[in-house]
Amino acid sequence: MGTSIKGTVQIEGHEITVTNPEKVLWPNAGITKLEYLQKLIILAPYLLHYCQNRYLTTIRFPNGVDDKSFYQKAVPKPTPSFVKTATFQGINYVNLDSLPTLIWLGNLACLEFHPSFHYINDELPAEWIVDLDPSQEVEPRIMQAALLVGEALETMGIESIPKTSGATGIQLIIPIQHGRYTFEQLRLVGRFLGSYLTKKYPDLFTIERLKKNRGDLIYIDYLQHWHGKTMSAPYTPRARSMATVSTPLKWEELRNNCRIEDFTLLTIEKRLGQYGDLIQRMEPQSLEPVLAILD
């Protein structure tokens, strides 16, 4: 049996043990655990913004992305004193609100971060997200599809920001004023949007929930956005071969048919230096006009 290598680091006054720093977590990208933790430090100001004060689910890959994984909802044990937690539906979740907590989770090989759509002890959505989920592993039409959804929202007077899921899909993020809308209202608008697009582009979109019945169509998932559910956070790494990162995009990048695989742990630092957080540039959107029509 091999000897486990470990050391400690001091982060914001807290001592954190790092085990097996040279373990390769993304073999195809050549990223070790130590390099991953370094990338998390770069991502922290952005990733924490979308995970703090929310119920966090992570996906852990103890031996890297090519090996077994499991979802972690309950806070891992033993839990350092600096880690904040919150209980929801009988599960004690991590509240990812600090760099030490992020590095602690990274050392546990938490490679993906999926926060709730709502804040801790809150019933209302923090934002609105429309998820475009391809039925095929490789979907060359996904950028075109996201453009069409963005255009449809724009005709409703609603601006959005596309982001890669980091896997195969695209999500449209619509900032909203917190406390102004309910999940039920957002689902009503989402259903209207999905129905409209499936009728206008029947060879491209579907709102069929069962994947086996979708064929090669792209699923407009307006149902996932709900109390108690989660989605990949902006700027979360993903456990994909090339170490992709869920990345907000500029609309011109979609028009140029950019690739999800181009946005990775190895490229994200340069991009953040160029653009910062594209989502934070947008003002909260009003859904009153469309809700008035639907009501």
C-alpha positions as CSV (number, residue, x, y, z in Angstrom):
1,M,0.0,0.0,0.0
2,G,1.3,3.4,-1.0
3,T,2.1,6.1,1.5
4,S,-0.3,9.0,1.6
5,I,1.3,12.4,1.2
6,K,-0.2,15.4,3.0
7,G,0.6,18.9,4.1
8,T,-1.1,21.9,5.6
9,V,-1.9,25.4,4.3
10,Q,-3.0,28.5,6.1
11,I,-5.9,30.3,4.5
12,E,-7.5,33.3,6.1
13,G,-6.2,32.2,9.5
14,H,-7.4,28.6,9.2
15,E,-5.2,25.5,8.8
16,I,-6.4,23.1,6.1
17,T,-4.9,19.7,5.5
18,V,-4.2,18.9,1.8
19,T,-3.8,15.2,1.1
20,N,-2.2,13.6,-2.0
21,P,-1.6,17.0,-3.8
22,E,0.0,15.2,-6.8
23,K,-3.1,13.0,-7.4
24,V,-4.3,13.6,-11.0
25,L,-7.9,14.5,-11.0
26,W,-8.4,15.3,-14.7
27,P,-6.0,12.9,-16.6
28,N,-6.7,14.2,-20.1
29,A,-6.2,17.8,-19.0
30,G,-3.2,16.8,-16.7
31,I,-4.6,18.6,-13.7
32,T,-3.5,17.5,-10.2
33,K,-5.3,18.2,-7.0
34,L,-2.8,20.9,-6.1
35,E,-3.4,22.6,-9.4
36,Y,-7.1,22.2,-8.9
37,L,-6.9,23.9,-5.5
38,Q,-4.9,26.8,-7.1
39,K,-7.6,27.2,-9.7
40,L,-10.3,27.2,-7.0
41,I,-8.5,30.2,-5.4
42,I,-8.8,32.1,-8.7
43,L,-12.4,31.1,-9.1
44,A,-13.4,31.8,-5.5
45,P,-14.5,35.4,-5.8
46,Y,-16.9,34.4,-8.6
47,L,-18.0,30.9,-7.5
48,L,-18.7,31.9,-3.9
49,H,-21.1,34.6,-5.1
50,Y,-23.4,32.0,-6.5
51,C,-23.0,29.4,-3.7
52,Q,-23.0,31.4,-0.5
53,N,-26.2,31.4,1.5
54,R,-27.6,28.5,-0.5
55,Y,-27.9,24.8,0.2
56,L,-25.0,23.2,-1.6
57,T,-24.7,19.8,-3.2
58,T,-21.3,18.7,-4.5
59,I,-20.2,15.8,-6.6
60,R,-17.1,14.0,-5.3
61,F,-14.5,12.1,-7.4
62,P,-12.0,10.7,-4.8
63,N,-9.8,9.2,-7.6
64,G,-10.4,11.6,-10.4
65,V,-13.0,12.1,-13.1
66,D,-12.3,8.7,-14.7
67,D,-13.3,6.8,-11.5
68,K,-16.3,6.4,-9.3
69,S,-18.2,9.5,-8.0
70,F,-21.0,10.2,-5.6
71,Y,-23.3,13.1,-4.7
72,Q,-22.6,14.8,-1.3
73,K,-25.6,16.6,0.2
74,A,-25.0,16.3,3.9
75,V,-21.9,18.1,5.2
76,P,-18.9,15.8,5.2
77,K,-17.5,14.6,8.5
78,P,-15.4,15.5,10.3
79,T,-16.4,19.1,9.7
80,P,-13.9,22.0,10.5
81,S,-15.2,24.7,12.9
82,F,-15.0,27.4,10.1
83,V,-17.5,25.6,7.9
84,K,-21.0,27.0,8.1
85,T,-24.0,24.7,7.6
86,A,-27.8,25.0,7.2
87,T,-30.6,22.4,7.5
88,F,-33.2,21.9,4.8
89,Q,-35.7,19.0,4.7
90,G,-33.8,17.1,7.3
91,I,-30.4,17.4,5.6
92,N,-27.5,19.5,7.0
93,Y,-25.9,21.2,4.0
94,V,-22.7,23.2,3.6
95,N,-23.1,26.9,3.2
96,L,-20.2,27.7,0.9
97,D,-19.4,31.2,2.0
98,S,-15.6,31.3,2.3
99,L,-12.4,30.4,0.6
100,P,-11.3,28.1,3.5
101,T,-14.5,26.1,3.0
102,L,-14.0,26.0,-0.7
103,I,-10.4,24.7,-0.4
104,W,-11.5,22.1,2.2
105,L,-14.2,20.8,-0.2
106,G,-11.7,20.8,-3.0
107,N,-9.3,18.7,-1.0
108,L,-12.1,16.2,-0.6
109,A,-12.3,16.0,-4.4
110,C,-15.5,17.9,-4.7
111,L,-15.2,18.7,-8.4
112,E,-18.7,20.1,-9.0
113,F,-20.7,22.7,-7.0
114,H,-24.5,22.7,-7.4
115,P,-26.3,25.3,-5.2
116,S,-30.1,25.6,-4.6
117,F,-32.1,28.1,-6.6
118,H,-33.1,29.9,-3.4
119,Y,-31.3,31.2,-0.4
120,I,-31.1,29.6,3.0
121,N,-34.4,29.9,5.0
122,D,-36.1,31.5,2.0
123,E,-39.0,30.3,-0.2
124,L,-38.4,32.6,-3.2
125,P,-36.1,32.2,-6.2
126,A,-32.8,34.1,-6.3
127,E,-32.8,34.3,-10.1
128,W,-34.6,32.7,-13.0
129,I,-32.8,30.0,-15.1
130,V,-34.0,28.3,-18.3
131,D,-32.0,25.1,-19.0
132,L,-31.4,23.8,-22.5
133,D,-30.7,20.1,-22.3
134,P,-29.6,18.3,-25.4
135,S,-30.8,14.7,-26.0
136,Q,-27.5,13.9,-27.7
137,E,-24.1,13.8,-26.1
138,V,-22.8,15.9,-29.0
139,E,-25.2,18.6,-30.1
140,P,-23.9,21.0,-32.8
141,R,-27.1,23.1,-32.7
142,I,-26.9,24.0,-29.0
143,M,-25.5,27.5,-29.6
144,Q,-28.1,28.3,-32.3
145,A,-30.8,27.0,-29.9
146,A,-29.6,29.3,-27.1
147,L,-29.6,32.2,-29.5
148,L,-33.2,31.5,-30.4
149,V,-34.3,31.3,-26.8
150,G,-32.5,34.5,-26.0
151,E,-34.2,36.2,-28.9
152,A,-37.6,35.0,-27.8
153,L,-37.0,36.3,-24.3
154,E,-35.9,39.6,-25.8
155,T,-39.2,39.9,-27.7
156,M,-40.9,39.6,-24.2
157,G,-38.7,42.5,-22.9
158,I,-36.5,40.2,-20.9
159,E,-32.7,40.2,-21.2
160,S,-30.7,37.1,-20.4
161,I,-27.1,35.9,-20.1
162,P,-26.2,32.5,-21.6
163,K,-23.7,30.2,-19.7
164,T,-22.3,26.9,-20.6
165,S,-23.3,24.1,-18.2
166,G,-19.8,22.8,-18.6
167,A,-21.3,19.5,-19.8
168,T,-23.5,19.5,-22.9
169,G,-26.1,22.1,-22.4
170,I,-26.6,25.9,-22.1
171,Q,-28.5,27.8,-19.4
172,L,-30.1,31.2,-19.8
173,I,-29.8,33.2,-16.6
174,I,-32.2,36.1,-16.0
175,P,-31.4,38.2,-12.9
176,I,-34.5,39.2,-11.0
177,Q,-35.2,41.4,-8.0
178,H,-35.2,39.0,-5.0
179,G,-38.5,38.7,-3.3
180,R,-40.5,40.0,-6.3
181,Y,-41.5,36.7,-8.0
182,T,-42.4,33.1,-6.9
183,F,-41.3,29.8,-8.4
184,E,-44.8,29.3,-9.6
185,Q,-44.7,32.6,-11.6
186,L,-41.4,31.7,-13.1
187,R,-42.6,28.3,-14.1
188,L,-45.7,29.9,-15.7
189,V,-43.5,32.1,-17.9
190,G,-41.1,29.2,-18.6
191,R,-44.0,27.0,-19.8
192,F,-45.2,29.8,-22.1
193,L,-41.7,30.2,-23.5
194,G,-41.2,26.5,-24.0
195,S,-44.5,26.0,-25.7
196,Y,-44.0,28.9,-28.0
197,L,-40.5,27.7,-29.1
198,T,-41.6,24.1,-29.6
199,K,-44.4,25.2,-31.8
200,K,-42.2,27.6,-33.8
201,Y,-39.2,25.3,-34.1
202,P,-40.7,21.7,-33.8
203,D,-37.5,20.2,-35.3
204,L,-35.3,21.7,-32.7
205,F,-37.1,22.0,-29.3
206,T,-39.2,19.9,-27.1
207,I,-40.8,20.2,-23.6
208,E,-41.1,16.5,-23.3
209,R,-39.8,15.6,-19.8
210,L,-38.9,11.9,-20.6
211,K,-35.6,11.7,-22.4
212,K,-36.6,8.5,-24.2
213,N,-39.4,10.3,-25.9
214,R,-37.4,13.3,-27.1
215,G,-35.5,11.9,-30.1
216,D,-32.8,14.3,-31.0
217,L,-34.6,17.4,-29.8
218,I,-33.3,19.9,-27.3
219,Y,-35.3,20.0,-24.1
220,I,-36.4,23.3,-22.8
221,D,-36.4,22.5,-19.1
222,Y,-38.5,25.1,-17.2
223,L,-39.4,22.5,-14.5
224,Q,-36.0,22.1,-12.9
225,H,-36.1,25.6,-11.6
226,W,-37.9,24.9,-8.4
227,H,-37.7,25.1,-4.6
228,G,-35.3,22.5,-3.3
229,K,-33.7,21.7,-6.6
230,T,-30.2,22.6,-7.8
231,M,-28.1,23.4,-10.9
232,S,-24.4,23.7,-11.7
233,A,-23.3,27.1,-10.4
234,P,-21.7,29.7,-12.7
235,Y,-17.9,29.1,-12.6
236,T,-18.2,25.6,-11.1
237,P,-15.7,23.1,-12.6
238,R,-17.2,20.1,-14.2
239,A,-16.0,16.5,-14.0
240,R,-15.6,16.2,-17.8
241,S,-12.6,15.0,-19.7
242,M,-11.2,18.5,-20.5
243,A,-11.9,20.1,-17.1
244,T,-14.6,22.4,-18.4
245,V,-16.0,25.2,-16.3
246,S,-19.6,26.5,-16.4
247,T,-18.9,29.8,-18.0
248,P,-21.1,32.9,-18.8
249,L,-20.9,33.9,-22.5
250,K,-21.3,36.9,-24.7
251,W,-24.0,36.6,-27.3
252,E,-21.5,37.2,-30.1
253,E,-19.6,34.1,-28.9
254,L,-22.8,32.0,-29.5
255,R,-23.2,33.6,-32.9
256,N,-19.6,32.5,-33.7
257,N,-20.6,29.0,-32.6
258,C,-18.1,28.7,-29.7
259,R,-17.5,25.4,-28.2
260,I,-18.3,24.4,-24.6
261,E,-15.0,22.6,-24.5
262,D,-13.1,25.9,-25.0
263,F,-13.9,27.1,-21.4
264,T,-11.9,25.2,-18.9
265,L,-9.9,25.4,-15.7
266,L,-6.8,26.1,-17.9
267,T,-8.4,29.1,-19.7
268,I,-10.8,30.6,-17.2
269,E,-8.2,32.9,-15.4
270,K,-7.5,34.8,-18.7
271,R,-11.2,35.1,-19.5
272,L,-12.0,36.5,-16.0
273,G,-9.2,39.0,-16.4
274,Q,-10.8,40.1,-19.7
275,Y,-14.5,40.2,-18.9
276,G,-15.0,39.7,-15.2
277,D,-18.4,38.3,-14.3
278,L,-20.8,39.0,-17.2
279,I,-23.8,38.1,-15.1
280,Q,-23.2,40.8,-12.6
281,R,-23.2,43.5,-15.3
282,M,-26.9,43.0,-16.0
283,E,-29.7,44.8,-14.1
284,P,-32.6,42.7,-12.6
285,Q,-35.3,42.1,-15.2
286,S,-39.0,42.8,-14.9
287,L,-41.4,40.0,-15.7
288,E,-44.5,42.0,-15.0
289,P,-45.5,42.7,-18.6
290,V,-45.5,39.0,-19.6
291,L,-47.0,37.9,-16.3
292,A,-49.9,40.4,-16.8
293,I,-50.6,38.8,-20.2
294,L,-50.4,35.2,-18.8
295,D,-52.5,35.9,-15.7
